[in-house]
Amino acid sequence: EQRERLLEMRRDRDDRRWENRRRHRRGKMRHHRRQRGRGVAMILRNPTLRERVGISAEQAAKIQGQQAAFAKSRVRARADLRVKQIDLRQLMAAEKPDRTAIDKKLREISEVRLAAQQSAVEHRLAMREAITPEQKEKMKQLFRERMRDGREGRPPAA
């Protein structure tokens, strides 16, 4: 019983360490990720930019609804993945690990990751389809101007 308690304490400690490392890595990558996902989301938050690109209120509402749904599904997928990883760790920590159960859990983890990637691709394609080619071109032009002027993330000068 004392051995089990000690093992449980070590697992908790290892889980905390893993979580801290993950947060640290995510913090380093946060800026990079923001750069990739800026496009339509940034335009929707800024009414001036939205007007310059020509995105209607209906388009904006539709896109925001899609983004919210995607964000929720991403949170659920991450939680599901985390639970499966914990299950895998428990299987691996068993006195006599069941290889069949471990292989099954690994397949489940792979399926969750694949589903998350497919969902992300679907979302990006849906975002592309939500705006017209003309609006897409105006967005590209707007981003080029903002990068050239060195004012990424700030509203344009009036």
Buried (B, 14 or more C-beta within 10 A) or exposed (E): EEEEEEEEEEBEEEEEEEEEEEEEEEEEEEEEEEEEEEBBEBBBEBEEBBEBBEBEEEBBEEBBEBBEEBEEBBEEBEEBBEEBBEBBBEBEEEEEEEEEBBEEBEEBBEEBEEBBEEBBEEBBEBBEEBBEEEBBEBBEEBBEEBEEEEEEEEEEEE
